[in-house]
Every structure is written in structure tokens, then in C-alpha cells.
């Protein structure tokens, strides 16, 4: 009702049917609680409590849930996910705040954080499949290459930036075996409407 935009990025441990079931369960819990108006940390805590009470093959997931307000204020909670990056006129900021992955411990504490985005700022959340992708020589893609993509394409739309991140990882890792999913979420703040 306040015009906020909510987004969720995650990475489920493992592969196959159990991981797919956990993903489905997390999305179901998220859908049930997201409309209630909870803060990001309250919503992540709900997801964690439901998962730990109904364990699925002892699996867990990392999550980052954020709410971007029309004025550029962003509230978020990071549950074990890679530190997100903000790229803009002030260069690159790496947001280190975070807690435990969901699904591990029922009483895990989750705290929220907030930052302010300026028009044109790009917020990127990504799985370790992005930065840890290897090329045929065994080198990792790494955060520096991700920042290079942001520097080159930050003036484009969020869809273009996302496409360029995925393309850069694929080109870098071409010919090497893929060990992990490549997941990224790009939010570009264009200013109040």
C-alpha cells in the first residue's frame, strides 16, 4: 500500500527433488507472509521457523529479501546469502550485514538493515554460482569481473544488466563443467515516480 517493491533472491542447498521441494515450500511461505506487511527480518524469521519445524531432508537455503520504497530507502534482511553489491555514482558498495541461512536453527536471530539508493543506483544480489564459476584454467569469475560488468552496463535497464551478468559468466566458463546454478537479481532505482 505504500508503493514499496519487494524482492527475494535465494540459493537452495543441494539438487534434485528435495531441493525443488524446498524451493517450492519457501515460495509458498513467502507468498503467505509477504502481504502481511512484515519487515524483511520478520518475514525471513517466519520462513526459518516454518522450515525448521518441518525439516525437508535437513536442507537449508540462503535468502536475501528486500523492500525498496519509492523514495529510494531500502530495507532488507540477508540470511546467509552472498553480500549484495550496490553500484552507482559513489562507486561500488558491498553490504556485509547478514545472518544464518534459513532452515538450520529455529531460534536463529535475523536482523534487518537499510540503505538509501540514489537514482541510477543498481542493487545486485547473486548466488555463489556467479562469482565461483570456473573457466577451463580453474580460475574463478570473481567479484572483480562482476563489478566490471556493472561498470560497463549500469546505464542500461535492470533486464540488460542481468542479461550481461549471465552472458559474462557463461562466456568466462565456456568449456568448463558447471558446478552450481548461476542466479542473480538486479534492482535499478530510477527515482521517485
ABEGO torsion letter per residue (X at the ends): XAGBBBBBBBBBBEBEAAAAAAAAAAAAAAAAAAAAGBBAAAAAAAAAAAAAABBBGGBBBBBBBBBBBAAGBBBBBBBGBBBBBBBBAAEBBBBABBBBBBGABAABBBBBBBBBBBBGBBBBBBBAAAAABBBAAGBBAEAAAAAAAAAAAAABBAAAAAAAAAAAAAAAABGBBBABBBBBBBBBBAEBX
